[in-house]
Amino acid sequence: MLNKAIPEEQLRSLKLLVLDSDGVSVPRGTEITEQESETLYEAHIKTFRITDEFAKLLNQLKKKILVCISSGRNLVYLQSMYEKILGGGTILQAENGNLSLIDGTIAQHFFYDEKYFQTLSAMKQDILKLPIKGIEPKQFILSCHASSELKEVYEIVKLRDKNNELKVLWNGEAFDIQKKEVSKGAGLERLMEHLNITREQTIAMGDRVNDKELLKTAGIGVSADKEALPAEYWTEGEGMPGEILARYLWDHLFSTKIL
């Protein structure tokens, strides 16, 4: 349930539901190991996938409203994590708004030049000298998993980022190093423009600092953790917060039992 009811007139206008991934749609708890040598690169990542029950609910819900999973993860991993709901009104937005998979087409929302990737590569070599768990493979973001927040990461970024174009986000499990202009909120703006949807027709849910712009951009923002991410609405009770919100929308919009 939610802390309070969303006005019916707002619910009736919705066309897009945006859900964060880890901590909202699937449990947190990514495990990553990585090894590099002069001639070999090896990475192993263990993460959760959407449950059959939640997938069934979303597949029913998206007959009436589009569903977008917005995540910091790369697109390949998202396709594996959410393959049970792919197609038929599902959108995957990857790497904090950088990419969207829409109707089988991948849209890149921000421009990058070679210098950007050279800078990230130099930062990566410096960060690998720190006590980190590993670096999650991504196209546009440098994501460094660690057991705790390391001040040295901020120092490396400050040293290497000569033009002050980057920002660092610590989400409790990993550092995301990316362009300042990039955010889930900016990615949602570009997605809404592509879909010809207004912010009043959008509801979004997140749980951490990298979801702040996402909730601000959406017409209705719902928090999965009211302490970490304050919002007008938040979920209460047991279960995955995204599933709680999806069931709330189903109950209030369509009033038909499906599970």
Rosetta silent file (secondary structure, phi, psi, omega in degrees, C-alpha in Angstrom):
SEQUENCE: MLNKAIPEEQLRSLKLLVLDSDGVSVPRGTEITEQESETLYEAHIKTFRITDEFAKLLNQLKKKILVCISSGRNLVYLQSMYEKILGGGTILQAENGNLSLIDGTIAQHFFYDEKYFQTLSAMKQDILKLPIKGIEPKQFILSCHASSELKEVYEIVKLRDKNNELKVLWNGEAFDIQKKEVSKGAGLERLMEHLNITREQTIAMGDRVNDKELLKTAGIGVSADKEALPAEYWTEGEGMPGEILARYLWDHLFSTKIL
SCORE:     score description
SCORE:     0.000 S_00000001
   1 L     0.000  166.745  176.770    0.000    0.000    0.000 S_00000001
   2 E  -102.666  162.170 -179.349    0.955    3.652   -0.236 S_00000001
   3 L   -64.929  -27.051  175.853    1.201    6.158    2.600 S_00000001
   4 L  -157.355  162.399 -176.115   -1.781    8.005    1.095 S_00000001
   5 L   -74.724  141.521  171.710   -4.076    7.727   -1.895 S_00000001
   6 L   -83.705  130.895 -179.298   -3.115    9.229   -5.252 S_00000001
   7 L   -52.152  137.515 -174.956   -5.995   11.392   -6.566 S_00000001
   8 H   -60.061  -36.796 -178.863   -8.131    9.442   -9.034 S_00000001
   9 H   -64.880  -31.025  176.164   -7.957   12.147  -11.707 S_00000001
  10 H   -72.399  -41.445  179.050   -4.158   11.861  -11.711 S_00000001
  11 H   -62.389  -40.171 -176.218   -4.271    8.067  -11.930 S_00000001
  12 H   -66.963  -21.524 -178.180   -6.691    8.147  -14.849 S_00000001
  13 L   -90.310   -5.601 -173.638   -4.340   10.282  -16.936 S_00000001
  14 L   -68.988  138.313  175.597   -1.317    7.958  -16.572 S_00000001
  15 L  -127.115  -11.920 -175.846    0.283    6.452  -19.667 S_00000001
  16 E  -143.274  125.356  172.544    3.754    5.500  -18.392 S_00000001
  17 E  -107.271  124.770 -179.990    4.988    3.703  -15.263 S_00000001
  18 E  -115.354  123.491 -179.204    8.746    3.982  -14.625 S_00000001
  19 E  -119.927  131.760  168.352   10.358    1.648  -12.092 S_00000001
  20 E   -63.430  161.261 -178.497   13.921    1.618  -10.833 S_00000001
  21 L   -90.683  -85.540 -172.612   15.503   -1.829  -10.953 S_00000001
  22 E   -67.483  126.076 -179.199   17.625   -2.838   -7.946 S_00000001
  23 L    92.369  -13.175 -179.817   15.864   -2.239   -4.648 S_00000001
  24 L  -120.323  -53.668 -177.772   12.538   -1.525   -6.368 S_00000001
  25 L  -100.743  -28.684  174.564   11.815   -4.255   -8.932 S_00000001
  26 E  -136.372  158.286  179.671   14.397   -6.826   -7.823 S_00000001
  27 L   -65.546  153.216  170.811   16.354   -7.181   -4.550 S_00000001
  28 L   -76.349  165.893  177.539   19.720   -5.508   -4.119 S_00000001
  29 L   128.497   44.214  179.399   22.810   -7.624   -3.671 S_00000001
  30 L   -72.110  135.784  173.546   24.981   -7.666   -6.778 S_00000001
  31 E  -113.487  130.654 -177.484   28.124   -9.790   -6.597 S_00000001
  32 E  -137.555  133.706  170.964   30.932   -8.969   -9.015 S_00000001
  33 E  -128.920  143.209 -174.655   34.403  -10.368   -9.571 S_00000001
  34 E  -145.205  139.898  176.511   36.747   -9.112  -12.254 S_00000001
  35 E  -135.846  138.075  177.883   40.231  -10.019  -13.466 S_00000001
  36 E  -133.725  143.888  171.171   42.396   -8.292  -16.036 S_00000001
  37 L  -139.962 -174.517 -178.561   45.788   -9.050  -17.511 S_00000001
  38 L   -61.887  -31.957 -175.029   47.697   -7.897  -20.560 S_00000001
  39 L  -123.411    3.365 -174.866   45.860  -10.382  -22.791 S_00000001
  40 L  -138.895  137.992  171.682   42.779  -11.445  -20.790 S_00000001
  41 E  -127.839  128.707 -179.104   39.634   -9.832  -19.398 S_00000001
  42 E  -137.639  132.077  178.485   37.231  -11.854  -17.233 S_00000001
  43 E  -138.596  140.384  177.271   34.145  -10.701  -15.351 S_00000001
  44 E  -130.504  125.727 -179.060   31.505  -12.564  -13.357 S_00000001
  45 E  -127.983  131.841  177.548   28.325  -10.846  -12.167 S_00000001
  46 E  -119.178  124.161 -178.610   25.555  -12.358  -10.062 S_00000001
  47 L  -147.288  176.374 -176.934   22.285  -10.478   -9.684 S_00000001
  48 L   -93.375  158.768  175.448   18.550  -11.042   -9.278 S_00000001
  49 L  -118.420  159.455  178.753   15.856  -11.404  -11.929 S_00000001
  50 L   -63.791  140.870 -178.983   12.214  -10.347  -11.836 S_00000001
  51 L   -74.467  159.593  178.178    9.956  -12.973  -10.258 S_00000001
  52 H   -61.137  -40.467 -177.803    7.306  -14.846  -12.233 S_00000001
  53 H   -64.756  -45.960 -179.748    4.537  -13.320  -10.093 S_00000001
  54 H   -67.720  -38.797  177.992    5.700   -9.735  -10.576 S_00000001
  55 H   -60.930  -42.016  179.282    6.276  -10.340  -14.299 S_00000001
  56 H   -62.015  -41.796  178.603    2.718  -11.638  -14.665 S_00000001
  57 H   -62.630  -47.153 -179.169    1.361   -8.529  -12.954 S_00000001
  58 H   -66.505  -37.311  178.854    3.354   -6.149  -15.159 S_00000001
  59 H   -64.566  -31.178  174.405    2.434   -8.031  -18.332 S_00000001
  60 H   -76.037  -43.801 -177.250   -1.217   -7.531  -17.439 S_00000001
  61 H   -63.434  -36.593 -174.936   -0.764   -3.925  -16.369 S_00000001
  62 L   -76.717    0.664  169.105    1.053   -2.889  -19.551 S_00000001
  63 L   -70.540  -19.202 -178.552   -1.997   -3.733  -21.615 S_00000001
  64 L  -116.090  -23.571 -175.166   -3.262   -0.398  -20.331 S_00000001
  65 L  -146.082  140.062  177.834   -0.083    1.536  -19.478 S_00000001
  66 E   -67.652  146.588  179.487    3.518    1.463  -20.744 S_00000001
  67 E  -121.793  126.207  178.642    6.113    0.062  -18.329 S_00000001
  68 E  -121.081  128.432  170.751    9.712    1.302  -18.258 S_00000001
  69 E   -95.951  117.553 -177.754   12.523   -0.188  -16.181 S_00000001
  70 E  -109.663  120.870 -171.108   15.035    2.607  -15.521 S_00000001
  71 L  -144.137  160.859  171.395   18.412    1.411  -14.249 S_00000001
  72 L   -83.187   -9.209 -177.753   22.093    2.179  -13.979 S_00000001
  73 L   -72.590  163.521  177.650   22.861   -1.269  -15.392 S_00000001
  74 L   -78.780  164.280 -171.398   23.881   -1.898  -18.963 S_00000001
  75 H   -66.620  -35.801 -179.652   21.286   -2.913  -21.511 S_00000001
  76 H   -60.900  -44.984  179.613   22.524   -6.485  -21.963 S_00000001
  77 H   -65.776  -40.756  179.972   22.065   -7.258  -18.260 S_00000001
  78 H   -61.765  -38.829  178.564   18.641   -5.604  -18.179 S_00000001
  79 H   -62.946  -35.290  177.179   17.454   -7.761  -21.057 S_00000001
  80 H   -74.298  -40.581 -177.971   18.451  -10.864  -19.090 S_00000001
  81 H   -68.194  -32.046 -172.772   16.982   -9.619  -15.807 S_00000001
  82 L  -122.472   27.691 -178.320   13.648   -8.621  -17.355 S_00000001
  83 H   -63.633  -22.489 -179.708   13.232  -10.979  -20.307 S_00000001
  84 H   -69.098  -15.377 -179.207    9.929  -12.204  -18.817 S_00000001
  85 H  -121.205    8.527 -177.695    8.313   -8.831  -19.594 S_00000001
  86 L   -65.534  147.116  177.805   10.071   -7.845  -22.829 S_00000001
  87 L    83.154  165.399  172.936    7.925   -6.649  -25.729 S_00000001
  88 L    60.238   40.080  177.150    4.352   -5.448  -25.865 S_00000001
  89 L   106.264   11.065  176.223    4.755   -2.136  -24.063 S_00000001
  90 E  -101.449  133.431  176.195    7.972   -2.655  -22.081 S_00000001
  91 E  -119.951  135.146  174.378   10.805   -0.123  -22.318 S_00000001
  92 E  -110.190  122.061  176.964   14.272   -0.671  -20.865 S_00000001
  93 E  -113.540  119.585 -169.337   16.266    2.462  -20.037 S_00000001
  94 E  -110.922  160.390  173.493   19.898    1.680  -19.229 S_00000001
  95 L    52.985   51.409  174.958   22.950    3.352  -17.695 S_00000001
  96 L    56.894   39.812  175.147   21.077    6.095  -15.833 S_00000001
  97 L    98.417    1.430 -178.145   19.186    7.361  -18.886 S_00000001
  98 L   -70.577  -38.098 -173.010   21.874    6.960  -21.539 S_00000001
  99 E  -132.853  149.641  172.468   20.075    4.330  -23.622 S_00000001
 100 E  -134.568  135.571  171.412   16.514    3.145  -24.229 S_00000001
 101 E  -100.196  109.769 -175.218   15.265   -0.051  -25.838 S_00000001
 102 E  -128.021  117.982  177.902   11.930    0.900  -27.408 S_00000001
 103 L    52.044   40.758  177.121   10.007   -1.396  -29.758 S_00000001
 104 L    81.481    1.119 -179.316   13.160   -3.306  -30.641 S_00000001
 105 E  -114.403  137.004  178.552   15.169   -0.148  -31.392 S_00000001
 106 E   -96.565  123.291  178.245   18.011    1.215  -29.235 S_00000001
 107 E  -108.570  127.231  174.788   18.051    4.999  -28.793 S_00000001
 108 E   -96.844  125.189 -170.446   21.171    6.767  -27.470 S_00000001
 109 L   -95.211  -13.637 -176.853   20.157    9.948  -25.662 S_00000001
 110 L  -134.639  149.862 -178.389   23.512   11.706  -25.106 S_00000001
 111 L   -93.176  142.378  177.053   26.564   12.436  -27.275 S_00000001
 112 L  -134.781  145.156  174.475   30.092   11.283  -26.403 S_00000001
 113 L  -111.075  174.249 -176.152   33.462   11.887  -28.027 S_00000001
 114 H   -62.955  -33.617 -178.197   36.646    9.818  -27.902 S_00000001
 115 H   -60.644  -36.471  179.392   38.206   12.047  -25.247 S_00000001
 116 H   -59.509  -47.927 -177.894   35.462   11.088  -22.798 S_00000001
 117 H   -69.276  -31.044  175.803   36.241    7.382  -23.089 S_00000001
 118 H   -66.513  -39.135  177.830   39.976    8.037  -22.817 S_00000001
 119 H   -64.908  -45.158  178.301   39.365    9.908  -19.567 S_00000001
 120 H   -61.543  -38.607  179.610   37.243    7.076  -18.162 S_00000001
 121 H   -63.143  -42.122  178.548   39.925    4.559  -19.123 S_00000001
 122 H   -65.079  -41.041  177.336   42.594    6.519  -17.247 S_00000001
 123 H   -62.602  -41.198 -178.875   40.324    6.782  -14.184 S_00000001
 124 H   -58.963  -44.417 -179.622   39.657    3.055  -14.318 S_00000001
 125 H   -63.328  -36.672  177.367   43.358    2.203  -14.135 S_00000001
 126 H   -68.636  -43.092 -175.695   43.750    4.475  -11.100 S_00000001
 127 H   -69.878  -30.418  178.860   40.662    3.072   -9.360 S_00000001
 128 L   -63.140  -16.760  177.307   41.738   -0.540   -9.909 S_00000001
 129 L   -80.580   -9.733 -179.450   44.587    0.162   -7.495 S_00000001
 130 L   -91.145  164.729  179.409   42.025    0.745   -4.719 S_00000001
 131 L   -77.266   72.577  178.926   40.335   -1.980   -2.607 S_00000001
 132 L  -107.352  163.252  179.195   37.281   -2.363   -4.850 S_00000001
 133 L   -80.141  -34.052 -178.523   35.260   -5.484   -5.719 S_00000001
 134 E   160.922  172.236  179.568   35.304   -4.881   -9.449 S_00000001
 135 E  -114.712  122.165 -177.058   34.113   -2.662  -12.274 S_00000001
 136 E   -75.458  126.161 -178.176   30.776   -3.492  -13.869 S_00000001
 137 L   -61.430  124.070  177.276   30.967   -3.555  -17.688 S_00000001
 138 L  -147.649  164.803 -179.131   29.079   -0.607  -19.211 S_00000001
 139 L   -86.352  -43.772 -168.725   29.291    1.571  -22.307 S_00000001
 140 L  -119.728   -7.996 -178.350   29.020    5.111  -20.976 S_00000001
 141 L  -122.755  141.730  172.082   29.401    4.921  -17.192 S_00000001
 142 E   -96.432  107.699 -177.065   32.322    3.814  -15.038 S_00000001
 143 E  -110.142  113.547 -175.234   30.687    1.765  -12.257 S_00000001
 144 E  -112.128  112.539 -179.710   33.028    0.665   -9.486 S_00000001
 145 E   -80.887  137.860 -178.246   31.635   -1.744   -6.884 S_00000001
 146 L  -150.195  158.629  179.904   33.025   -1.410   -3.368 S_00000001
 147 L   -76.039  -22.711 -179.992   32.251   -2.496    0.180 S_00000001
 148 L  -154.231  166.997 -179.548   32.200    1.098    1.377 S_00000001
 149 L   -72.620  125.640 -176.287   32.438    4.657    0.098 S_00000001
 150 L  -109.675  120.246 -178.814   36.067    5.495   -0.735 S_00000001
 151 H   -65.119  -23.570 -178.958   37.160    9.136   -0.707 S_00000001
 152 H   -64.018  -28.155  178.758   40.004    8.241   -3.074 S_00000001
 153 H   -63.869  -44.183  179.066   37.510    7.731   -5.903 S_00000001
 154 H   -63.011  -38.241 -179.559   36.394   11.364   -5.663 S_00000001
 155 H   -66.982  -39.543  178.992   40.008   12.486   -5.623 S_00000001
 156 H   -65.005  -43.480  179.656   40.842   10.475   -8.764 S_00000001
 157 H   -63.481  -43.169  179.260   37.868   11.913  -10.638 S_00000001
 158 H   -61.418  -38.625 -178.882   38.793   15.464   -9.612 S_00000001
 159 H   -70.352  -42.767 -174.422   42.361   14.916  -10.799 S_00000001
 160 H   -84.541  -25.659 -176.164   41.460   13.345  -14.161 S_00000001
 161 L   -86.086   79.090 -173.924   38.397   15.457  -14.999 S_00000001
 162 L   -62.664  -32.000 -175.875   40.230   18.511  -16.336 S_00000001
 163 L   -99.443    8.019  177.637   37.092   20.185  -17.727 S_00000001
 164 L    53.750   48.897 -177.306   34.893   19.481  -14.688 S_00000001
 165 L  -104.143   -6.931 -172.015   32.345   17.584  -16.809 S_00000001
 166 E  -112.434  160.662  174.282   31.806   14.540  -14.611 S_00000001
 167 E  -134.022  158.230  179.576   29.964   13.664  -11.416 S_00000001
 168 E  -121.067  128.227  177.478   30.272   10.775   -8.964 S_00000001
 169 E  -118.504  125.849  174.842   27.261    9.024   -7.426 S_00000001
 170 E  -103.876  120.606 -175.235   27.622    6.534   -4.547 S_00000001
 171 L  -106.801   10.832 -179.768   24.524    4.312   -4.250 S_00000001
 172 L    99.048  -20.722  178.047   25.589    2.148   -1.346 S_00000001
 173 L  -123.201  -29.347 -174.378   26.992   -0.622   -3.552 S_00000001
 174 E  -154.698  158.788  170.882   28.927    1.145   -6.276 S_00000001
 175 E   -93.723  131.560  170.248   30.252    4.449   -7.596 S_00000001
 176 E  -107.825  119.754  177.847   28.772    5.685  -10.885 S_00000001
 177 E  -108.484  121.043 -171.806   31.074    8.103  -12.697 S_00000001
 178 E  -157.100  174.118  176.530   29.319    9.855  -15.562 S_00000001
 179 E   -62.084  145.250  179.173   28.584   13.135  -17.341 S_00000001
 180 L   -63.548  -34.133 -176.593   26.931   15.781  -15.189 S_00000001
 181 L   -74.289  -14.985 -176.829   24.154   16.289  -17.730 S_00000001
 182 L   -87.956  132.506  174.506   23.204   12.596  -17.626 S_00000001
 183 L  -161.578  166.086  176.309   20.590   11.391  -15.151 S_00000001
 184 H   -64.442  -31.583  177.832   17.554    9.164  -15.049 S_00000001
 185 H   -67.042  -44.912  177.774   15.461   12.328  -15.045 S_00000001
 186 H   -64.271  -37.639  176.614   17.103   13.671  -18.200 S_00000001
 187 H   -64.478  -39.533  177.698   16.690   10.245  -19.786 S_00000001
 188 H   -64.935  -38.980  177.230   12.998   10.247  -18.871 S_00000001
 189 H   -57.806  -44.278  179.848   12.579   13.688  -20.466 S_00000001
 190 H   -68.926  -34.940  177.537   13.952   12.352  -23.749 S_00000001
 191 H   -67.737  -43.202  178.853   11.796    9.247  -23.491 S_00000001
 192 H   -61.922  -39.291  177.724    8.642   11.285  -22.889 S_00000001
 193 H   -63.318  -42.465  179.367    9.468   13.425  -25.908 S_00000001
 194 H   -63.005  -40.153 -176.558    9.929   10.290  -28.033 S_00000001
 195 H   -87.083   -6.893 -175.827    6.622    8.821  -26.827 S_00000001
 196 L    59.099   47.062  179.354    4.758   12.164  -26.973 S_00000001
 197 L  -117.860  140.106  178.411    3.830   11.799  -23.305 S_00000001
 198 L   -89.759  164.352 -179.831    3.630   14.652  -20.772 S_00000001
 199 H   -64.537  -29.873  178.868    5.019   14.560  -17.246 S_00000001
 200 H   -67.212  -15.860  179.886    1.455   14.568  -15.893 S_00000001
 201 H   -98.386   13.044 -173.547    0.969   11.223  -17.636 S_00000001
 202 E  -125.695  137.044  173.147    3.994    9.670  -15.910 S_00000001
 203 E  -125.569  135.997 -176.057    4.519    7.996  -12.525 S_00000001
 204 E  -135.132  149.594  177.989    7.987    6.922  -11.366 S_00000001
 205 E  -132.345  136.493  176.049    9.468    5.036   -8.417 S_00000001
 206 E  -146.767 -179.665 -177.630   13.036    4.935   -7.083 S_00000001
 207 L  -142.421   -6.369 -176.221   14.919    4.375   -3.848 S_00000001
 208 L  -133.616 -179.929 -174.060   18.372    5.995   -3.997 S_00000001
 209 H   -61.658  -32.300 -179.173   20.135    9.257   -4.811 S_00000001
 210 H   -75.591   -0.066  175.767   20.463    8.457   -8.526 S_00000001
 211 H  -102.546   -0.470 -175.907   16.640    8.342   -8.683 S_00000001
 212 H   -58.816  -49.291 -179.785   16.158   11.883   -7.353 S_00000001
 213 H   -67.186  -31.442  178.790   15.899   13.519  -10.791 S_00000001
 214 H   -60.808  -49.168 -179.490   13.680   10.671  -12.004 S_00000001
 215 H   -67.754  -33.917  179.266   11.037   11.341   -9.359 S_00000001
 216 H   -68.866  -34.102 -177.996   11.322   15.093   -9.872 S_00000001
 217 H   -75.860  -37.458 -178.542   10.756   14.751  -13.622 S_00000001
 218 L   -69.648  154.749  177.558    7.727   12.454  -13.383 S_00000001
 219 L   -66.536  -36.639  177.092    4.296   13.861  -12.663 S_00000001
 220 E  -124.635  123.366  178.370    3.941   11.527   -9.684 S_00000001
 221 E  -109.860  131.264 -179.116    7.008   10.445   -7.713 S_00000001
 222 E  -125.467  130.653 -179.641    6.898    7.453   -5.368 S_00000001
 223 E   -98.883  141.419  173.227    9.751    6.457   -3.054 S_00000001
 224 L   -91.895   -7.588  179.261   10.664    2.910   -2.092 S_00000001
 225 L  -149.887   94.579 -172.256   12.716    4.293    0.814 S_00000001
 226 L   -65.078  -21.533  178.932   11.319    7.486    2.291 S_00000001
 227 L   -79.944  -44.565 -178.734   14.425    8.075    4.397 S_00000001
 228 L   -77.304  -30.043 -176.606   16.965    7.749    1.577 S_00000001
 229 L  -142.057   87.731 -178.603   14.754    9.402   -1.046 S_00000001
 230 L   -61.821  141.800  178.047   11.994   11.688    0.305 S_00000001
 231 L  -157.125  166.088  179.289    8.863   11.998   -1.844 S_00000001
 232 L   -64.941  -36.460 -179.143    5.185   12.879   -1.506 S_00000001
 233 E  -118.267  147.845  173.116    4.257    9.208   -1.856 S_00000001
 234 E  -151.301  159.091 -178.753    5.999    6.075   -0.609 S_00000001
 235 E   -88.833  152.829  177.907    5.234    2.372   -0.296 S_00000001
 236 L  -134.327  149.433  176.807    4.538    0.557    2.950 S_00000001
 237 L   105.504  178.746 -177.256    4.412   -3.138    3.815 S_00000001
 238 L   -83.789  154.256  177.634    6.268   -6.305    2.842 S_00000001
 239 L   109.267  171.220  178.449    7.388   -7.208   -0.678 S_00000001
 240 L   -67.799  130.320 -177.744    9.218   -5.505   -3.520 S_00000001
 241 H   -56.253  -38.866  179.402    8.191   -1.827   -3.605 S_00000001
 242 H   -62.093  -38.100  178.755    7.743   -1.865   -7.389 S_00000001
 243 H   -69.376  -37.095  177.237    5.305   -4.749   -7.124 S_00000001
 244 H   -61.087  -45.469  179.470    3.390   -2.945   -4.370 S_00000001
 245 H   -66.273  -43.525 -179.440    3.012    0.120   -6.598 S_00000001
 246 H   -61.018  -41.234  179.281    2.071   -1.927   -9.674 S_00000001
 247 H   -68.446  -36.075  176.360   -0.622   -3.748   -7.722 S_00000001
 248 H   -60.832  -45.676  179.803   -1.902   -0.434   -6.351 S_00000001
 249 H   -63.180  -43.319  179.111   -2.221    0.910   -9.895 S_00000001
 250 H   -60.412  -48.360 -177.499   -3.981   -2.237  -11.068 S_00000001
 251 H   -61.519  -36.793 -174.744   -6.435   -2.190   -8.162 S_00000001
 252 H   -91.135  -21.102 -179.611   -7.258    1.490   -8.590 S_00000001
 253 H   -96.645  -37.088 -168.977   -7.282    1.693  -12.376 S_00000001
 254 L  -121.122  -19.571  171.310   -8.732   -1.599  -13.487 S_00000001
 255 L    50.018   40.327  177.814  -10.365   -3.198  -10.435 S_00000001
 256 L  -132.219  128.891  179.402   -9.990   -6.756  -11.770 S_00000001
 257 L   -73.738  132.191  178.737   -8.230   -9.569   -9.931 S_00000001
 258 L  -121.432  -16.532 -177.651   -5.483  -11.189  -11.976 S_00000001
 259 L  -129.996    0.000    0.000   -3.481  -13.070   -9.341 S_00000001
